[in-house]
Amino acid sequence: MLATAADRHGIPVEALPSDCIGLPSPGAGVFVMPEPAAVADRPTPFPGEWVPAGGSSMHYVARHGGLGISPEVPMWQTQAITLSAADGAEYRRQAVRILEGVLERVPPTPSVFRPAVEEQIAIMRLMTRIARENPQDCADQDLALLVLLRGAGMLLRHLDVLLTEMPRHTAVLTERTALEEVFTKWIGTAERALRPVPFTLAQTVGYQMDVILGAACLVQA
């Protein structure tokens, strides 16, 4: 059903997204979320790494007799890239150093964006370790170029909040200017490598509607 819906709307299926590495797969582009381990059975997290919450809405639906499906619908189609797991990990390590450095050099004033930046840093640390442990599966992943942009974009928003409260703060102004230059460079790198072409709204919405109706038919049957 999932493959048919994607094919009908001209949306290519990604063989192994970076956030699905290690998950069981019944078919191309489809991955099964395992039941989360009990809290007492979870391994000790690595320092500074992001820790998944465990259960999700899909698990909740399954426990109540439903079929939980979470379709990932891309906004654009990208070119395949050649990028070793080691090179992708080095991009993330550099990004972590840059983002952490900015946070250390500006006032610790909170905003709604600062926790998101800190979470992205923790996610990049986790991704770096996964790449070291699974170099073959983590090669040629476009997220290695995109996750940097998430963190930098969130940090720019955080700095903008600080500037509304302290518009003449020299350190914040300096850090924002420098970070925007880095952000622009990272965007250029990703755009040249991935050459994104947006999908039409008819493709993305049509695919989601087909999945919804197809899942309803499966459950009813």
Backbone bond lengths (Angstrom), bond angles and torsions (degrees), N, CA, C in turn:
res aa  C-N    CA-C-N  psi(-1)  N-CA   C-N-CA  omega(-1)  CA-C   N-CA-C  phi
1 M - - - 1.451 - - 1.534 110.90 -
2 L 1.341 116.54 -46.52 1.458 120.64 -179.51 1.532 111.10 -65.13
3 A 1.328 116.25 -44.17 1.462 119.57 -179.67 1.521 111.36 -65.63
4 T 1.333 116.58 -39.06 1.463 120.59 -179.94 1.521 111.00 -64.73
5 A 1.338 116.55 -42.18 1.464 120.56 179.74 1.521 110.83 -63.93
6 A 1.326 116.67 -42.50 1.463 119.68 179.42 1.520 111.10 -64.81
7 D 1.323 116.54 -42.62 1.466 120.28 -179.03 1.533 110.98 -66.45
8 R 1.316 117.02 -38.57 1.464 120.68 -178.44 1.523 111.48 -61.99
9 H 1.315 117.26 -32.53 1.462 120.78 -176.16 1.529 112.82 -105.52
10 G 1.330 116.39 11.75 1.460 120.11 174.45 1.514 114.07 67.10
11 I 1.319 117.03 33.04 1.464 121.23 178.65 1.530 108.32 -106.02
12 P 1.322 118.54 113.93 1.466 120.10 -178.91 1.521 111.23 -67.28
13 V 1.318 115.60 147.55 1.455 121.74 -179.89 1.527 109.29 -93.68
14 E 1.319 116.24 127.48 1.458 119.96 179.32 1.527 109.35 -79.18
15 A 1.333 115.90 131.35 1.465 120.09 -174.21 1.523 112.40 -66.01
16 L 1.345 117.31 -46.33 1.460 119.59 -176.83 1.529 109.72 -150.91
17 P 1.333 117.72 87.55 1.465 119.57 175.95 1.524 110.36 -61.16
18 S 1.319 116.43 150.56 1.464 120.11 -175.15 1.522 112.83 -63.66
19 D 1.346 117.57 -27.48 1.458 118.36 -179.96 1.525 112.79 -86.38
20 C 1.342 116.98 6.09 1.469 120.62 177.31 1.529 111.94 -116.03
21 I 1.318 117.72 6.67 1.468 120.79 -179.82 1.525 109.69 -61.48
22 G 1.326 115.18 128.55 1.459 120.41 179.66 1.518 114.20 93.76
23 L 1.339 118.61 -8.66 1.464 120.68 179.81 1.524 110.44 -86.70
24 P 1.339 118.02 144.46 1.468 119.82 175.92 1.521 110.53 -65.27
25 S 1.340 115.61 144.43 1.463 120.79 -176.56 1.522 110.56 -131.26
26 P 1.346 117.92 119.60 1.470 120.26 176.97 1.519 113.02 -81.98
27 G 1.329 117.74 -9.53 1.453 120.88 -179.28 1.514 110.67 -174.80
28 A 1.326 116.15 170.19 1.461 121.03 -175.41 1.525 111.39 -56.73
29 G 1.314 115.56 123.98 1.454 121.08 175.78 1.510 115.72 77.19
30 V 1.327 118.15 4.53 1.464 122.09 -179.88 1.528 108.82 -117.29
31 F 1.327 116.54 131.54 1.460 120.83 -175.87 1.525 109.73 -134.42
32 V 1.327 115.51 144.84 1.462 122.17 -176.84 1.517 109.51 -103.85
33 M 1.321 115.59 125.09 1.453 120.37 176.18 1.523 109.38 -78.89
34 P 1.332 118.51 116.63 1.462 119.43 179.87 1.524 110.77 -70.93
35 E 1.309 115.57 158.40 1.461 119.82 175.97 1.532 109.11 -61.13
36 P 1.322 117.65 135.31 1.472 119.46 -179.89 1.523 110.85 -67.07
37 A 1.329 115.72 145.39 1.456 120.39 177.44 1.517 110.04 -70.35
38 A 1.308 115.80 152.06 1.464 119.88 174.77 1.524 109.03 -59.97
39 V 1.314 115.92 152.08 1.461 120.25 -176.29 1.525 111.01 -55.02
40 A 1.317 116.80 -41.66 1.469 120.70 -177.49 1.524 112.16 -67.34
41 D 1.342 116.92 -22.23 1.464 120.56 -176.35 1.525 113.28 -96.23
42 R 1.308 117.33 -2.70 1.461 119.51 -177.59 1.522 110.42 -75.44
43 P 1.347 117.03 141.46 1.462 119.58 179.89 1.524 111.61 -67.60
44 T 1.309 115.26 156.39 1.458 120.22 177.55 1.525 109.18 -65.22
45 P 1.327 118.28 126.40 1.475 119.17 -177.82 1.520 111.88 -68.20
46 F 1.317 115.60 150.50 1.455 120.84 175.70 1.525 108.59 -73.98
47 P 1.317 118.03 142.76 1.472 120.62 -177.62 1.532 112.03 -57.30
48 G 1.305 115.54 131.51 1.458 121.19 175.84 1.505 115.74 79.86
49 E 1.344 117.94 -2.22 1.461 120.43 -178.89 1.520 111.30 -91.74
50 W 1.326 114.87 152.93 1.454 121.23 174.93 1.523 109.56 -69.74
51 V 1.331 116.08 140.13 1.459 121.44 179.17 1.526 108.52 -116.19
52 P 1.333 118.72 116.55 1.467 120.22 179.05 1.520 111.42 -58.45
53 A 1.330 115.20 149.43 1.470 119.69 -177.42 1.523 112.20 -68.16
54 G 1.324 117.38 -28.36 1.460 120.19 -179.28 1.508 111.05 112.33
55 G 1.338 117.53 -98.41 1.449 121.66 -178.53 1.522 111.65 -73.14
56 S 1.329 115.26 160.19 1.457 121.16 179.37 1.524 108.89 -139.49
57 S 1.324 115.55 177.73 1.469 119.93 177.73 1.524 110.91 -62.10
58 M 1.328 117.54 -29.18 1.470 119.83 178.50 1.526 110.99 -65.62
59 H 1.337 116.65 -39.80 1.462 119.95 177.55 1.525 110.72 -65.47
60 Y 1.325 116.51 -39.94 1.471 120.92 -179.83 1.521 109.94 -61.42
61 V 1.327 116.30 -46.16 1.463 120.50 -179.94 1.528 110.64 -61.69
62 A 1.338 116.86 -43.53 1.466 120.70 -178.72 1.525 111.46 -62.96
63 R 1.332 116.64 -38.40 1.471 119.57 -179.37 1.525 112.16 -66.98
64 H 1.323 116.80 -19.03 1.465 120.75 179.72 1.523 111.79 -107.43
65 G 1.332 115.86 21.70 1.451 120.37 172.63 1.509 115.81 84.85
66 G 1.315 117.65 9.47 1.456 120.74 -179.81 1.513 112.33 -98.79
67 L 1.314 115.52 -176.71 1.462 122.29 178.44 1.526 107.65 -118.29
68 G 1.302 116.40 106.72 1.458 121.32 -177.87 1.516 111.45 -88.06
69 I 1.319 116.87 117.70 1.469 122.42 179.54 1.527 108.22 -127.29
70 S 1.308 115.95 133.51 1.459 120.83 177.95 1.529 108.40 -122.85
71 P 1.337 117.66 89.43 1.477 119.63 -178.24 1.524 111.33 -74.73
72 E 1.310 116.22 128.95 1.464 121.91 175.04 1.530 107.45 -91.93
73 V 1.306 116.99 111.46 1.460 121.14 -176.04 1.528 108.59 -106.70
74 P 1.327 118.33 114.66 1.464 120.07 -177.76 1.523 111.75 -72.64
75 M 1.328 115.82 149.94 1.466 120.76 176.18 1.518 111.38 -87.43
76 W 1.349 116.50 -20.98 1.455 119.58 -179.25 1.520 109.96 -148.48
77 Q 1.302 115.34 159.03 1.455 121.96 175.25 1.522 108.15 -99.01
78 T 1.325 116.26 136.79 1.462 120.36 -177.37 1.520 110.51 -123.11
79 Q 1.326 114.54 160.82 1.457 120.82 176.76 1.535 109.23 -79.21
80 A 1.325 115.74 148.88 1.463 119.78 174.11 1.531 108.99 -65.66
81 I 1.319 116.30 144.13 1.458 120.25 -179.80 1.526 109.96 -119.71
82 T 1.317 114.84 159.75 1.462 121.47 173.07 1.522 107.44 -111.86
83 L 1.313 116.14 109.70 1.461 121.90 -175.81 1.519 108.60 -149.87
84 S 1.319 117.12 116.03 1.456 119.76 -178.98 1.519 110.51 -66.82
85 A 1.326 115.87 156.07 1.464 120.26 177.42 1.526 110.70 -59.87
86 A 1.330 116.59 -37.35 1.466 120.75 -179.82 1.517 111.31 -65.02
87 D 1.345 117.16 -42.38 1.464 120.16 179.13 1.528 111.09 -66.93
88 G 1.333 116.31 -41.14 1.464 119.60 177.19 1.521 111.63 -61.78
89 A 1.331 116.41 -40.56 1.467 120.78 178.48 1.526 110.84 -64.79
90 E 1.321 117.33 -37.16 1.465 120.19 179.37 1.528 110.96 -67.15
91 Y 1.337 117.99 -37.22 1.464 120.61 173.82 1.525 110.36 -57.01
92 R 1.325 116.03 -44.55 1.463 120.00 -177.65 1.530 111.51 -68.89
93 R 1.336 116.40 -39.71 1.477 118.40 178.42 1.525 110.64 -61.95
94 Q 1.328 116.85 -42.00 1.462 119.98 177.82 1.530 110.79 -62.76
95 A 1.332 116.42 -41.78 1.460 120.10 179.97 1.519 111.25 -63.42
96 V 1.330 116.45 -42.15 1.470 119.79 178.72 1.525 110.52 -60.66
97 R 1.326 116.94 -43.69 1.471 119.84 179.40 1.528 111.20 -61.86
98 I 1.335 116.09 -42.56 1.462 119.83 -178.19 1.529 110.99 -67.09
99 L 1.323 117.33 -48.22 1.459 120.51 -176.87 1.528 111.42 -66.60
100 E 1.323 116.63 -42.86 1.466 118.94 177.86 1.523 111.42 -64.18
101 G 1.328 116.17 -37.58 1.453 119.57 179.35 1.518 111.94 -62.45
102 V 1.337 116.65 -41.56 1.465 119.94 178.35 1.521 110.41 -63.46
103 L 1.326 117.30 -45.58 1.461 120.47 179.59 1.524 111.66 -59.65
104 E 1.323 116.65 -36.50 1.461 120.06 -179.23 1.526 112.33 -71.49
105 R 1.334 117.38 -27.26 1.463 120.79 -173.49 1.528 113.80 -95.09
106 V 1.316 117.85 -5.63 1.469 119.92 178.07 1.529 108.85 -111.05
107 P 1.326 117.85 162.03 1.467 120.10 -179.92 1.528 111.47 -57.56
108 P 1.331 117.98 145.86 1.470 121.31 -178.19 1.523 113.67 -78.74
109 T 1.313 116.96 30.02 1.465 121.43 179.82 1.529 109.59 -64.78
110 P 1.331 118.44 130.78 1.468 119.64 -178.08 1.524 112.48 -75.95
111 S 1.319 115.25 157.31 1.464 123.03 170.32 1.517 106.77 -153.04
112 V 1.326 116.28 170.96 1.464 118.59 178.72 1.520 111.33 -69.23
113 F 1.344 117.30 -17.44 1.456 120.77 -176.74 1.527 113.27 -89.76
114 R 1.331 118.20 -26.00 1.461 119.45 -175.81 1.537 112.64 -59.96
115 P 1.345 120.36 -46.77 1.473 118.76 176.88 1.522 113.14 -58.68
116 A 1.347 116.82 -33.63 1.462 119.79 178.91 1.523 110.67 -67.21
117 V 1.337 116.84 -38.40 1.466 120.66 176.90 1.524 109.77 -63.47
118 E 1.312 116.39 -46.49 1.458 120.67 -179.26 1.524 111.17 -62.60
119 E 1.341 116.80 -35.82 1.464 119.64 177.58 1.526 110.87 -67.98
120 Q 1.338 117.27 -40.13 1.463 119.91 177.71 1.524 111.28 -62.76
121 I 1.317 117.04 -37.99 1.466 120.48 176.52 1.527 109.88 -61.80
122 A 1.335 116.18 -43.88 1.469 120.13 179.41 1.519 111.34 -65.85
123 I 1.333 117.47 -37.24 1.467 121.28 177.83 1.526 110.39 -64.92
124 M 1.335 117.48 -41.78 1.462 120.09 179.33 1.528 111.33 -64.59
125 R 1.321 116.86 -35.09 1.478 119.05 175.46 1.527 110.55 -63.89
126 L 1.324 116.51 -43.13 1.463 120.47 178.05 1.524 110.47 -62.65
127 M 1.331 117.44 -45.19 1.457 120.99 179.81 1.525 111.54 -61.37
128 T 1.322 116.40 -35.78 1.470 120.19 179.83 1.519 110.67 -65.32
129 R 1.326 116.57 -42.31 1.473 119.43 178.75 1.527 110.52 -66.92
130 I 1.333 117.49 -42.21 1.468 120.40 178.72 1.526 110.45 -60.42
131 A 1.334 117.09 -38.84 1.472 120.67 178.65 1.522 111.09 -64.55
132 R 1.327 116.37 -36.69 1.467 120.04 178.75 1.532 110.72 -68.02
133 E 1.340 116.77 -35.28 1.461 120.88 -177.67 1.527 112.79 -85.27
134 N 1.360 117.26 -23.78 1.470 121.70 -178.21 1.528 110.25 -132.41
135 P 1.332 117.73 63.54 1.472 119.66 -173.43 1.525 113.86 -61.56
136 Q 1.316 117.82 -33.41 1.465 118.84 -177.53 1.526 110.90 -69.55
137 D 1.343 117.42 -47.33 1.460 120.82 -178.42 1.530 111.98 -70.33
138 C 1.328 117.38 -25.81 1.472 120.73 -175.76 1.526 113.18 -90.76
139 A 1.308 117.75 1.19 1.468 120.04 176.58 1.523 110.30 -77.85
140 D 1.332 116.14 152.53 1.471 123.39 173.33 1.528 113.20 61.93
141 Q 1.339 116.73 31.69 1.461 121.02 -179.42 1.528 110.27 -95.83
142 D 1.348 116.30 124.15 1.462 119.03 -179.24 1.524 112.85 -68.20
143 L 1.336 116.67 -23.79 1.466 119.40 -179.77 1.528 111.81 -63.85
144 A 1.326 116.47 -21.31 1.464 119.32 176.75 1.524 111.12 -60.86
145 L 1.341 116.84 -28.95 1.462 121.35 178.18 1.521 112.50 -93.00
146 L 1.322 116.97 -25.50 1.461 120.53 -173.36 1.522 113.49 -89.58
147 V 1.328 117.55 -32.45 1.466 119.17 -176.49 1.524 111.24 -64.74
148 L 1.329 117.44 -28.68 1.465 120.47 176.58 1.524 110.50 -61.81
149 L 1.338 115.73 -38.92 1.455 120.57 -177.95 1.518 111.50 -68.18
150 R 1.323 116.73 -35.09 1.466 119.72 177.43 1.521 110.29 -60.35
151 G 1.330 115.46 -50.78 1.457 119.50 -177.94 1.516 112.30 -63.25
152 A 1.334 116.60 -44.76 1.464 120.12 -178.17 1.523 110.96 -67.38
153 G 1.328 117.10 -40.30 1.457 120.10 178.94 1.522 112.05 -63.19
154 M 1.325 116.57 -41.74 1.465 120.10 177.44 1.528 111.16 -64.70
155 L 1.330 115.93 -38.66 1.461 119.44 -179.83 1.530 110.87 -68.10
156 L 1.324 118.00 -37.40 1.459 120.20 175.43 1.526 110.67 -60.65
157 R 1.329 117.14 -40.58 1.466 119.77 177.65 1.530 110.79 -64.42
158 H 1.325 116.57 -39.21 1.470 120.33 177.48 1.529 110.70 -61.35
159 L 1.327 116.39 -44.21 1.461 119.95 179.44 1.528 111.17 -64.79
160 D 1.327 117.17 -35.42 1.460 120.22 176.82 1.528 110.86 -62.55
161 V 1.326 116.13 -38.63 1.469 119.40 177.16 1.526 110.13 -63.40
162 L 1.333 115.94 -44.01 1.464 118.95 178.62 1.524 111.13 -60.04
163 L 1.324 116.51 -38.90 1.465 120.08 -177.63 1.524 112.68 -70.92
164 T 1.326 117.52 -22.80 1.461 118.04 174.21 1.527 110.49 -71.09
165 E 1.323 116.60 -26.59 1.464 121.06 -179.44 1.521 112.14 -92.81
166 M 1.325 116.89 -28.05 1.469 121.69 -178.64 1.532 108.78 -140.35
167 P 1.325 117.69 70.39 1.473 121.64 -169.13 1.520 115.10 -62.66
168 R 1.316 118.95 -18.29 1.464 120.43 -178.13 1.522 112.28 -111.12
169 H 1.307 116.76 17.22 1.467 119.89 -178.41 1.533 108.80 -70.75
170 T 1.320 116.49 114.65 1.464 121.24 -172.69 1.522 112.77 -60.23
171 A 1.325 116.48 -45.67 1.469 119.82 -177.26 1.521 111.43 -62.89
172 V 1.333 117.22 -42.99 1.467 120.49 -178.96 1.526 110.06 -66.11
173 L 1.327 117.53 -42.82 1.463 120.91 178.44 1.525 111.19 -61.33
174 T 1.331 116.03 -43.72 1.464 120.53 -179.51 1.520 111.24 -64.70
175 E 1.336 116.44 -45.88 1.462 120.37 -178.46 1.527 111.33 -65.77
176 R 1.331 117.20 -36.78 1.462 118.51 -179.58 1.520 111.38 -67.07
177 T 1.332 116.52 -42.01 1.461 120.22 178.70 1.528 111.25 -61.25
178 A 1.330 115.74 -44.74 1.468 120.17 -179.31 1.526 111.15 -66.62
179 L 1.334 116.52 -41.20 1.460 119.46 -178.78 1.518 111.36 -67.96
180 E 1.321 118.08 -36.92 1.464 120.06 178.46 1.524 110.51 -63.44
181 E 1.318 117.94 -35.36 1.460 120.60 176.53 1.529 110.59 -64.33
182 V 1.334 116.01 -43.24 1.472 120.04 177.86 1.528 110.39 -64.30
183 F 1.327 116.16 -44.38 1.462 121.88 179.79 1.526 110.67 -57.97
184 T 1.330 116.90 -44.92 1.463 121.59 179.04 1.530 110.98 -62.87
185 K 1.326 116.23 -39.61 1.468 120.02 178.20 1.525 110.76 -64.38
186 W 1.329 116.79 -43.79 1.463 120.33 179.88 1.528 110.93 -64.67
187 I 1.326 117.38 -38.41 1.462 120.58 177.39 1.527 110.20 -60.97
188 G 1.334 115.97 -44.92 1.458 119.77 179.72 1.515 112.26 -61.56
189 T 1.335 116.72 -42.06 1.465 120.77 178.42 1.525 111.02 -60.63
190 A 1.338 116.16 -47.16 1.460 120.73 -178.79 1.526 111.14 -65.81
191 E 1.326 116.77 -42.05 1.467 119.86 -177.38 1.520 111.62 -66.50
192 R 1.323 117.13 -40.60 1.469 119.76 178.93 1.522 111.39 -67.01
193 A 1.319 117.17 -36.16 1.463 120.42 -178.21 1.529 111.95 -76.96
194 L 1.328 116.96 -42.05 1.462 120.80 -171.36 1.522 113.65 -94.28
195 R 1.330 117.72 -25.00 1.469 123.04 -179.29 1.532 111.73 44.02
196 P 1.340 116.77 62.66 1.470 120.33 -173.72 1.521 113.73 -68.08
197 V 1.326 114.78 141.03 1.460 122.71 174.54 1.528 106.76 -126.00
198 P 1.330 118.95 121.70 1.469 119.65 -175.13 1.520 112.49 -68.38
199 F 1.336 115.18 143.39 1.462 120.31 170.11 1.527 108.27 -77.37
200 T 1.320 116.15 155.21 1.461 119.86 176.64 1.528 109.39 -77.12
201 L 1.325 115.54 158.06 1.457 120.52 177.33 1.520 110.74 -61.57
202 A 1.335 116.80 -35.32 1.464 120.44 178.86 1.525 110.92 -61.46
203 Q 1.334 117.06 -36.81 1.468 120.01 178.69 1.526 111.85 -68.72
204 T 1.325 116.27 -49.72 1.469 119.02 -174.58 1.529 111.89 -69.22
205 V 1.334 116.76 -44.79 1.465 119.50 179.88 1.524 110.52 -70.67
206 G 1.322 116.49 -40.19 1.460 119.62 179.25 1.517 112.00 -60.99
207 Y 1.335 116.38 -41.61 1.465 119.89 178.21 1.528 110.81 -61.69
208 Q 1.331 116.25 -45.99 1.469 119.38 -178.47 1.526 111.31 -63.50
209 M 1.324 117.52 -40.90 1.460 119.75 178.93 1.524 110.99 -64.83
210 D 1.332 117.57 -40.40 1.462 120.42 177.66 1.525 111.26 -61.82
211 V 1.338 116.17 -40.12 1.468 119.54 179.39 1.530 110.54 -65.64
212 I 1.333 116.46 -44.05 1.467 120.34 -179.87 1.531 110.88 -60.45
213 L 1.324 115.91 -49.56 1.466 119.37 -178.39 1.527 111.35 -68.42
214 G 1.340 116.50 -37.74 1.467 119.22 178.58 1.514 111.64 -65.90
215 A 1.333 117.78 -39.20 1.463 120.73 178.60 1.527 110.30 -66.22
216 A 1.325 116.51 -39.46 1.470 120.22 178.37 1.530 110.76 -61.30
217 C 1.327 116.57 -40.47 1.466 120.20 178.64 1.526 111.08 -66.02
218 L 1.342 116.71 -39.16 1.459 120.01 179.49 1.524 111.19 -63.64
219 V 1.337 116.60 -44.67 1.459 120.53 -179.36 1.513 110.48 -65.74
220 Q 1.327 116.67 -40.82 1.463 120.71 -179.00 1.512 111.14 -64.93
221 A 1.358 115.51 -35.83 1.461 118.40 -179.28 1.514 111.47 -69.81
